[in-house]
């Protein structure tokens, strides 16, 4: 009888221990699942935010390319209205794209913080579109908000012209600056110098050799091009003896 009681107590304790172990395991698994879910949500929203920011900067670059083209051809009127139109179209496109995926996208800007400048002074040319855009993304679990400096600057200048062995060696520099001045980057545009394709040699420098014999004057014409059109152009006349 005593042995049967001991066995019963042992079985009861074993069942209790197993039950506790199962409950603890369930809690641990549930906790792990919740943690994984939180990480997934966090990664998703940061990934979407990064994409939206990058694509918005690319859209501003495209707007600047179009403004520059119109400015160079003398057909630019109302840069602010043009910029606002394309930004509004882009914002609406983003909202429609991400709304069905459970994300709320809110992009906004102040028209007073948008300006365009272009100057063409011979061998140095530049076009600048200044824009500050507020980007906010939300889902059920998280929200990210950031003020993005979407300013873009295209700068092109003829750096050096040398005569070597009956040829002209021409170097130009083309730089794209995004955001603040310390966020400059080299844009791998296509550079033509007097209709000759220039080679990229590093540091934003492009180089081309032009055939030239005799003396007199030569006008160096440079164009930085991209799929969206000509960014900037530069001209400089040299006298050669």
matplotlib code that plots the C-alpha trace (Angstrom):
import matplotlib.pyplot as plt

x = [0.0, 2.8, 4.5, 1.3, 1.0, 4.6, 4.1, 0.9, 2.7, 5.6, 3.2, 1.4, 4.6, 5.8, 2.6, 2.9, 6.5, 5.7, 2.8, 5.0, 7.6, 5.1, 3.7, 7.1, 8.1, 4.9, 5.7, 9.3, 8.1, 5.4, 8.0, 10.4, 7.7, 6.7, 10.3, 10.7, 7.5, 8.7, 12.1, 10.3, 8.0, 10.9, 13.0, 10.0, 9.3, 12.9, 13.3, 10.3, 11.5, 14.9, 13.4, 11.0, 13.8, 16.1, 13.4, 12.4, 16.0, 16.1, 12.8, 14.2, 17.3, 15.0, 13.1, 16.4, 17.5, 14.2, 14.5, 18.1, 17.1, 14.3, 16.5, 19.3, 16.8, 15.2, 11.8, 11.8, 8.8, 7.6, 10.1, 8.2, 4.9, 6.7, 8.6, 5.4, 3.5, 6.0, 6.4, 2.7, 2.4, 5.2, 3.6, 0.3, 2.0, 3.7, 0.5, -1.3, 1.5, 2.0, -1.5, -2.6, 0.5, -0.5, 1.8, 0.7, 3.0, 3.0, 5.4, 5.1, 7.1, 7.0, 7.0, 9.1, 11.9, 12.1, 14.3, 16.1, 19.3, 21.2, 24.3, 26.4, 29.7, 31.8, 33.9, 32.0, 28.3, 25.9, 22.3, 20.8, 17.4, 17.0, 14.2, 13.4, 10.9, 9.3, 9.0, 6.9, 6.0, 3.7, 2.2, 0.4, 3.5, 5.9, 6.4, 9.5, 9.7, 12.6, 13.3, 15.2, 17.4, 16.8, 18.9, 20.7, 23.6, 25.1, 28.5, 30.6, 33.8, 36.7, 39.7, 42.6, 43.5, 46.9, 48.6, 50.6, 52.1, 49.7, 46.7, 44.6, 44.3, 41.1, 40.0, 36.6, 35.1, 31.5, 30.2, 26.7, 26.1, 23.1, 21.9, 24.5, 27.9, 29.6, 27.3, 28.9, 29.2, 30.6, 27.9, 29.0, 27.4, 28.3, 30.7, 31.2, 34.0, 33.6, 31.5, 34.3, 33.3, 35.5, 37.0, 36.4, 39.8, 38.6, 37.7, 35.0, 37.5, 36.8, 39.5, 39.5, 42.1, 41.1, 42.9, 44.1, 46.8, 47.9, 47.1, 44.2, 41.2, 39.3, 36.1, 35.8, 32.2, 31.3, 28.0, 27.2, 24.3, 22.0, 18.9, 16.8, 18.7, 21.6, 22.4, 24.8, 27.0, 30.1, 31.9, 35.4, 37.5, 41.2, 43.8, 46.6, 49.8]
y = [0.0, 2.3, 1.6, 2.3, 5.7, 6.5, 5.5, 7.6, 10.6, 10.1, 9.9, 13.0, 15.0, 13.8, 15.0, 18.4, 18.8, 17.8, 20.3, 23.1, 22.3, 22.4, 25.7, 27.2, 26.0, 27.5, 30.8, 30.8, 29.9, 32.6, 35.1, 34.1, 34.4, 37.8, 39.0, 37.7, 39.4, 42.7, 42.4, 41.6, 44.6, 46.9, 45.6, 46.0, 49.6, 50.7, 48.9, 50.8, 54.1, 53.6, 52.9, 55.9, 58.2, 56.9, 57.1, 60.6, 61.8, 60.2, 62.0, 65.4, 64.7, 64.0, 67.2, 69.2, 67.6, 68.7, 72.2, 72.5, 71.4, 73.9, 76.6, 76.0, 76.1, 79.3, 77.7, 77.6, 79.4, 79.0, 76.5, 76.4, 75.3, 72.7, 71.3, 71.2, 69.5, 66.6, 66.4, 66.2, 63.5, 61.5, 61.8, 60.5, 57.7, 56.6, 56.7, 54.5, 52.0, 51.5, 52.0, 48.5, 47.0, 48.4, 51.4, 55.0, 57.3, 61.1, 63.3, 67.0, 70.1, 73.9, 75.8, 78.5, 75.9, 75.2, 77.2, 76.7, 78.4, 77.9, 79.8, 79.4, 81.3, 79.9, 77.0, 76.7, 75.8, 74.6, 74.1, 73.8, 72.7, 73.2, 71.2, 70.1, 67.2, 65.8, 62.0, 60.0, 56.3, 54.4, 50.9, 49.3, 48.9, 51.7, 55.1, 56.8, 60.5, 62.4, 65.8, 65.1, 67.6, 66.7, 69.5, 68.5, 70.4, 69.6, 71.2, 71.0, 72.8, 72.5, 72.0, 71.7, 72.0, 71.0, 70.5, 67.3, 65.9, 67.5, 66.7, 68.6, 66.9, 68.2, 67.4, 68.2, 67.7, 66.8, 66.4, 65.8, 67.0, 65.6, 67.1, 68.8, 69.8, 66.8, 64.4, 64.9, 62.0, 61.5, 61.0, 58.6, 60.6, 60.4, 63.2, 64.4, 66.9, 68.3, 65.2, 63.0, 60.6, 61.3, 58.6, 58.6, 58.6, 59.0, 61.7, 63.1, 63.8, 62.9, 63.2, 63.2, 63.7, 65.9, 65.9, 69.4, 70.8, 74.3, 77.4, 79.7, 79.4, 76.3, 76.2, 73.4, 72.2, 69.8, 68.2, 65.9, 63.7, 61.1, 59.1, 62.1, 64.5, 66.9, 68.0, 70.8, 72.1, 74.2, 76.2, 77.8, 79.3, 78.8, 80.6, 78.3, 79.4]
z = [0.0, 0.9, -2.4, -4.4, -2.7, -3.5, -7.1, -7.3, -5.9, -8.3, -11.3, -10.1, -9.7, -13.1, -14.7, -13.0, -14.0, -17.6, -17.6, -16.2, -18.8, -21.6, -20.4, -20.0, -23.5, -25.0, -23.3, -24.6, -28.1, -28.0, -26.8, -29.6, -32.2, -30.9, -31.0, -34.5, -35.5, -34.0, -35.8, -39.1, -38.7, -37.9, -40.8, -43.2, -42.3, -42.4, -45.8, -47.2, -45.7, -47.3, -50.7, -50.5, -49.6, -52.3, -55.0, -53.9, -54.3, -57.8, -58.7, -57.6, -59.7, -62.7, -62.1, -62.0, -65.3, -66.9, -65.5, -66.7, -70.2, -70.4, -68.9, -71.4, -74.3, -73.0, -72.5, -68.7, -67.2, -63.6, -62.2, -58.9, -60.5, -62.6, -59.5, -57.4, -60.1, -60.4, -56.7, -56.1, -58.8, -57.1, -53.7, -55.0, -56.8, -53.5, -51.5, -54.0, -54.2, -50.4, -49.1, -50.1, -48.4, -45.0, -45.0, -44.6, -46.6, -45.9, -47.9, -47.7, -48.5, -48.1, -51.4, -49.7, -49.4, -53.1, -55.4, -58.7, -59.9, -63.1, -64.2, -67.3, -67.2, -69.9, -68.7, -65.4, -65.4, -62.7, -62.0, -58.5, -57.2, -53.5, -51.8, -48.3, -48.1, -45.0, -45.2, -42.8, -42.9, -40.6, -40.1, -37.2, -35.1, -35.9, -37.4, -39.0, -39.7, -41.2, -42.8, -46.0, -47.7, -51.3, -52.8, -56.0, -57.6, -61.1, -61.6, -64.7, -65.6, -68.0, -65.9, -68.3, -72.0, -73.2, -76.5, -76.7, -79.9, -82.2, -80.1, -77.5, -74.1, -72.5, -68.9, -67.5, -64.0, -63.4, -59.9, -58.5, -55.0, -53.1, -49.8, -47.7, -49.1, -47.4, -49.3, -52.7, -55.1, -58.6, -61.2, -63.9, -66.7, -70.3, -71.2, -74.8, -75.6, -79.1, -80.0, -78.8, -76.0, -72.9, -70.7, -67.0, -65.2, -61.6, -59.1, -61.2, -64.0, -67.6, -70.3, -74.1, -76.8, -79.8, -83.1, -83.9, -86.2, -87.0, -85.0, -84.3, -82.0, -80.9, -78.9, -76.5, -76.1, -73.2, -72.5, -69.5, -70.6, -68.9, -69.9, -68.8, -71.1, -71.0, -67.5, -68.1, -70.9, -71.0, -73.6, -73.7, -76.5, -76.6, -78.8, -80.0, -81.7]

ax = plt.figure().add_subplot(projection="3d")
ax.plot(x, y, z, "-o")
ax.set_aspect("equal")
plt.show()
